[in-house]
Amino acid sequence: MSDTKISSESKQNDKRILVVDQDPFLTELVHYHFNRAGYEVDTCSSVDEWYGLDASDYVLIIVDIAIDQNSGTQIIENISQNPSTRNIPTLICTSANDTTGIITALNAGATDYITRPFAINDFVARIHALLPMR
């Protein structure tokens, strides 16, 4: 896979997932499992890139709450407070010892969370559970 990409070319918003994370392993994992299932997976690795996107183009957004010095919660708040995006499920990723961050992100509107390190099968199952019925 190439470096981080942000694509606005998709005409099928119902098949787009966004990953907001600096970890190439995580973005590769989502690409691998969900491109095969027909989803377009876009990634961004900074909050600045995030603010250049239209979040309403996605059916699921995965956010690392530690991105850019713990700005992931601000992204979650932005999604949950915007009428055009508040119904888009969000999955946050965080370190296992960050219970305060988990609670803060859930209170900000996150739909679910997973802690790192995680089992790949658990991660994929959580994404499937959050995706709208296909």
Contact map, one row per residue, 1 for C-alpha under 8 A:
11100000000000000000000000010000000000000000000000000000000000000000000000000000000000000000000000000000000000000000000000000000000000
11111000000000000000000000000000000000000000000000000000000000000000000000000000000000000000000000000000000000000000000000000000000000
11111000000000000000000000000000000000000000000000000000000000000000000000000000000000000000000000000000000000000000000000000000000000
01111100000000000000000000000000000000000011100000000000000000000000000000000000000000000000000000000000000000000000000000000000000000
01111110000000000000000000000000000000000111000000000000000000000000000000000000000000000000000000000000000000000000000000000000000000
00011111000000000000000000000000000000000111000000000000000000000000000000000000000000000000000000000000000000000000000000000000000000
00001111110000000000000000000000000000000100000000000000000000000000000000000000000000000000000000000000000000000000000000000000000000
00000111110000000000000000000000000000000000000000000000000000000000000000000000000000000000000000000000000000000000000000000000000000
00000011111000000000000000000000000000000000000000000000000000000000000000000000000000000000000000000000000000000000000000000000000000
00000011111110010000000000000000000000010000000000000000000000000000000000000000000000000000000000000000000000000000000000000000000000
00000000111110000000000000000000000000000000000000000000000000000000000000000000000000000000000000000000000000000000000000000000000000
00000000011111110000000000000000000000000000000000000000000000000000000000000000000000000000000000000000000000000000000000000000000000
00000000011111110000000000000000000000000000000000000000111000000000000000000000000000000000000000000000000000000000000000000000000000
00000000000111110000000000000000000000000000000000000000111000000000000000000000000000000000000000000000000000000000000000000000000000
00000000000111111000000000000000000001110000000000000000011000000000000000000000000000000000000000000000000000000000000000000000000000
00000000010111111100000000000000000000111100000000000000111100000000000000000000000000000000000000000000000000000000000000000000000000
00000000000000111110000000000000000000111100000000000000011111000000000000000000000000000000000000000000000000000000000000000000000000
00000000000000011111000000000000000000001111000000000000010111000000000000000000000000000000000000000000000000000000000000000000000000
00000000000000001111100000100100000000001111000000000000000011100000000000000000000000000000000000000000000000000000000000000000000000
00000000000000000111110000000000000000000011110001000000000011110010000000000000000000000000000000000000000000000000000000000000000000
00000000000000000011111101100000000000000011110000000000000001110010000000000000000000000000000000000000000000000000000000000000000000
00000000000000000001111100000000000000000001110000000000000000010010000000000000000000000000000000000000000000000000000000000000000000
00000000000000000000111111100000000000000000100000000000000000000000000000000000000000000000000000000000000000000000000000000000000000
00000000000000000000111111110000000000000000000000000000000000000000000000000000000000000000000000000000000000000000000000000000000000
00000000000000000000001111111000000000000000000000000000000000000000000000000000000000000000000000000000000000000000000000000000000000
00000000000000000000101111111100000000000000000000000000000000000000000000000000000000000000000000000000000000000000000000000000000000
00000000000000000010101111111110000000000010000000000000000000000000000000000000000000000000000000000000000000000000000000000000000000
10000000000000000000000111111111000000000000000000000000000000000000000000000000000000000000000000000000000000000000000000000000000000
00000000000000000000000011111111100000000000000000000000000000000000000000000000000000000000000000000000000000000000000000000000000000
00000000000000000010000001111111111000001000000000000000000000000000000000000000000000000000000000000000000000000000000000010000000000
00000000000000000000000000111111111000011000000000000000000000000000000000000000000000000000000000000000000000000000000000000000000000
00000000000000000000000000011111111100000000000000000000000000000000000000000000000000000000000000000000000000000000000000000000000000
00000000000000000000000000001111111110000000000000000000000000000000000000000000000000000000000000000000000000000000000000010000000000
00000000000000000000000000000111111111111000000000000000000000000000000000000000000000000000000000000000000000000000000000000000000000
00000000000000000000000000000111111111111000000000000000000000000000000000000000000000000000000000000000000000000000000000000000000000
00000000000000000000000000000001111111100000000000000000000000000000000000000000000000000000000000000000000000000000000000000000000000
00000000000000000000000000000000111111100000000000000000000000000000000000000000000000000000000000000000000000000000000000000000000000
00000000000000100000000000000000011111110000000000000000000000000000000000000000000000000000000000000000000000000000000000000000000000
00000000000000111000000000000000011111111000000000000000000000000000000000000000000000000000000000000000000000000000000000000000000000
00000000010000111000000000000010011001111100000000000000000000000000000000000000000000000000000000000000000000000000000000000000000000
00000000000000011110000000000110011000111110000000000000000000000000000000000000000000000000000000000000000000000000000000000000000000
00001110000000011110000000000000000000011111000000000000000000000000000000000000000000000000000000000000000000000000000000000000000000
00011100000000000111100000100000000000001111100000000000000000000000000000000000000000000000000000000000000000000000000000000000000000
00011100000000000111110000000000000000000111110011000000000000000000000000000000000000000000000000000000000000000000000000000000000000
00010000000000000001111000000000000000000011111011000000000000000010000000000000000000000000000000000000000000000000000000000000000000
00000000000000000001110000000000000000000001111111000000000000000011000000000000000000000000000000000000000000000000000000000000000000
00000000000000000000000000000000000000000000111111100000000000000011001100100000000000000000000000000000000000000000000000000000000000
00000000000000000000000000000000000000000000011111110000000000000000000000000000000000000000000000000000000000000000000000000000000000
00000000000000000000000000000000000000000001111111111000000000000000000000000000000000000000000000000000000000000000000000000000000000
00000000000000000001000000000000000000000001111111111000000000000000000000100000000000000000000000000000000000000000000000000000000000
00000000000000000000000000000000000000000000001111111100000000000000000000000000000000000000000000000000000000000000000000000000000000
00000000000000000000000000000000000000000000000111111100000000000000000000000000000000000000000000000000000000000000000000000000000000
00000000000000000000000000000000000000000000000011111110000000000000000000000000000000000000000000000000000000000000000000000000000000
00000000000000000000000000000000000000000000000000111111100000000000000000000000000000000000000000000000000000000000000000000000000000
00000000000000000000000000000000000000000000000000001111110000000000000000000010000010000000000000000000000000000000000000000000000000
00000000000000000000000000000000000000000000000000000111111000000000000000000000000110010000000000000000000000000000000000000000000000
00000000000011010000000000000000000000000000000000000111111000000000000000000000000000000000000000000000000000000000000000000000000000
00000000000011111100000000000000000000000000000000000011111110000000000000000000000000010000000000000000000000000000000000000000000000
00000000000011111000000000000000000000000000000000000001111110000000000000000000000000011000000000000000000000000000000000000000001100
00000000000000011100000000000000000000000000000000000000011111000000000000000000000000011110000000000000000000000000000000000000011000
00000000000000001111000000000000000000000000000000000000011111100000000000000000000000011110000000000000000000000000000000000000000000
00000000000000001111100000000000000000000000000000000000000111110000000000000000000000000111100000000000000000000000000000000000000000
00000000000000000011100000000000000000000000000000000000000011111000000100110000000000000111100000000000000000000000000000000000000000
00000000000000000001110000000000000000000000000000000000000001111110000100000000000000000001110000000000000000000000000000000000000000
00000000000000000000000000000000000000000000000000000000000000111110011110000000000000000001110000001000100000000000000000000000000000
00000000000000000000000000000000000000000000000000000000000000011111111100000000000000000000010000000000000000000000000000000000000000
00000000000000000001110000000000000000000000111000000000000000011111111100000000000000000000000000000000000000000000000000000000000000
00000000000000000000000000000000000000000000011000000000000000000111111100000000000000000000000000000000000000000000000000000000000000
00000000000000000000000000000000000000000000000000000000000000000111111000000000000000000000000000000000000000000000000000000000000000
00000000000000000000000000000000000000000000000000000000000000001111111110000000000000000000000000000000000000000000000000000000000000
00000000000000000000000000000000000000000000001000000000000000001111111111100000000000000000000000000000000000000000000000000000000000
00000000000000000000000000000000000000000000001000000000000000111111011111110000000000000000000000000000100000000000000000000000000000
00000000000000000000000000000000000000000000000000000000000000001000011111111000000000000000000000000001100100000000000000000000000000
00000000000000000000000000000000000000000000000000000000000000000000001111111100000000000000000000000000000000000000000000000000000000
00000000000000000000000000000000000000000000001001000000000000100000001111111110000000000000000000000000000000000000000000000000000000
00000000000000000000000000000000000000000000000000000000000000100000000111111111000000000100000000000000100111000000000000000000000000
00000000000000000000000000000000000000000000000000000000000000000000000011111111100000000000000000000000000110000000000000000000000000
00000000000000000000000000000000000000000000000000000000000000000000000001111111110000000000000000000000000000000000000000000000000000
00000000000000000000000000000000000000000000000000000010000000000000000000111111110011010000000000000000000010000000000000000000000000
00000000000000000000000000000000000000000000000000000000000000000000000000011111111011100000000000000000000111000000000000000000000000
00000000000000000000000000000000000000000000000000000000000000000000000000001111111011000000000000000000000000000000000000000000000000
00000000000000000000000000000000000000000000000000000000000000000000000000000111111111000000000000000000000000000000000000000000000000
00000000000000000000000000000000000000000000000000000000000000000000000000000001111111000000000000000000000000000000000000000000000000
00000000000000000000000000000000000000000000000000000001000000000000000000000000011111100000000000000000000000000000000000000000000000
00000000000000000000000000000000000000000000000000000011000000000000000000000011111111110000000000000000000000000000000000000000000000
00000000000000000000000000000000000000000000000000000000000000000000000000000011111111111000000000000000000000000000000000000000000000
00000000000000000000000000000000000000000000000000000000000000000000000000000001000111111000000000000000000000000000000000000000000000
00000000000000000000000000000000000000000000000000000001011110000000000000000010000011111100000000000000000000000000000000000000000000
00000000000000000000000000000000000000000000000000000000001110000000000000000000000001111110000000000000000001100000000000000000011000
00000000000000000000000000000000000000000000000000000000000111100000000000010000000000011111000000000000000001110000000000000000000000
00000000000000000000000000000000000000000000000000000000000111100000000000000000000000001111100000000000000001111100000000000010000000
00000000000000000000000000000000000000000000000000000000000001111000000000000000000000000111110000000100100001011100000000000000000000
00000000000000000000000000000000000000000000000000000000000001111000000000000000000000000011111000000000000000001111000000000000000000
00000000000000000000000000000000000000000000000000000000000000011100000000000000000000000001111101001100000000001111000000000000000000
00000000000000000000000000000000000000000000000000000000000000000000000000000000000000000000111111000000000000000011100000000000000000
00000000000000000000000000000000000000000000000000000000000000000000000000000000000000000000011111100000000000000011100000000000000000
00000000000000000000000000000000000000000000000000000000000000000000000000000000000000000000001111100000000000000000000000000000000000
00000000000000000000000000000000000000000000000000000000000000000000000000000000000000000000011111111100000000000000000000000000000000
00000000000000000000000000000000000000000000000000000000000000000000000000000000000000000000000111111110000000000000000000000000000000
00000000000000000000000000000000000000000000000000000000000000000000000000000000000000000000000001111111000000000000000000000000000000
00000000000000000000000000000000000000000000000000000000000000001000000000000000000000000000010001111111100000000000000000000000000000
00000000000000000000000000000000000000000000000000000000000000000000000000000000000000000001010001111111110000001000000000000000000000
00000000000000000000000000000000000000000000000000000000000000000000000000000000000000000000000000111111111000000000000000000000000000
00000000000000000000000000000000000000000000000000000000000000000000000010000000000000000000000000011111111100000000000000000000000000
00000000000000000000000000000000000000000000000000000000000000001000000110010000000000000001000000001111111111000000000000000000000000
00000000000000000000000000000000000000000000000000000000000000000000000000000000000000000000000000000111111111110000000000000000000000
00000000000000000000000000000000000000000000000000000000000000000000000000000000000000000000000000000011111111000000000000000000000000
00000000000000000000000000000000000000000000000000000000000000000000000010011001000000000000000000000001111111000000000000000000000000
00000000000000000000000000000000000000000000000000000000000000000000000000011011000000000000000000000000111111100000000000000000000000
00000000000000000000000000000000000000000000000000000000000000000000000000010001000000001111000000000000111111111000000000000000000000
00000000000000000000000000000000000000000000000000000000000000000000000000000000000000001110000000000000010011111000000000000000000000
00000000000000000000000000000000000000000000000000000000000000000000000000000000000000000111000000000000010001111100000000000000000000
00000000000000000000000000000000000000000000000000000000000000000000000000000000000000000011110000000100000001111110000000000000000000
00000000000000000000000000000000000000000000000000000000000000000000000000000000000000000011110000000000000000011111010000100000000000
00000000000000000000000000000000000000000000000000000000000000000000000000000000000000000000111100000000000000001111110000000000000000
00000000000000000000000000000000000000000000000000000000000000000000000000000000000000000000111100000000000000000111110000000000000000
00000000000000000000000000000000000000000000000000000000000000000000000000000000000000000000001100000000000000000011111000000000000000
00000000000000000000000000000000000000000000000000000000000000000000000000000000000000000000000000000000000000000111111101100000000000
00000000000000000000000000000000000000000000000000000000000000000000000000000000000000000000000000000000000000000000111111100000000000
00000000000000000000000000000000000000000000000000000000000000000000000000000000000000000000000000000000000000000000011111110000000000
00000000000000000000000000000000000000000000000000000000000000000000000000000000000000000000000000000000000000000000001111111000000000
00000000000000000000000000000000000000000000000000000000000000000000000000000000000000000000000000000000000000000000011111111100000000
00000000000000000000000000000000000000000000000000000000000000000000000000000000000000000000000000000000000000000100011111111110000000
00000000000000000000000000000100100000000000000000000000000000000000000000000000000000000000000000000000000000000000000111111111000000
00000000000000000000000000000000000000000000000000000000000000000000000000000000000000000000000000000000000000000000000011111111100000
00000000000000000000000000000000000000000000000000000000000000000000000000000000000000000000000000000000000000000000000001111111110000
00000000000000000000000000000000000000000000000000000000000000000000000000000000000000000010000000000000000000000000000000111111111000
00000000000000000000000000000000000000000000000000000000000000000000000000000000000000000000000000000000000000000000000000011111111000
00000000000000000000000000000000000000000000000000000000000000000000000000000000000000000000000000000000000000000000000000001111111000
00000000000000000000000000000000000000000000000000000000000100000000000000000000000000001000000000000000000000000000000000000111111100
00000000000000000000000000000000000000000000000000000000001100000000000000000000000000001000000000000000000000000000000000000011111111
00000000000000000000000000000000000000000000000000000000001000000000000000000000000000000000000000000000000000000000000000000000011111
00000000000000000000000000000000000000000000000000000000000000000000000000000000000000000000000000000000000000000000000000000000001111
00000000000000000000000000000000000000000000000000000000000000000000000000000000000000000000000000000000000000000000000000000000001111
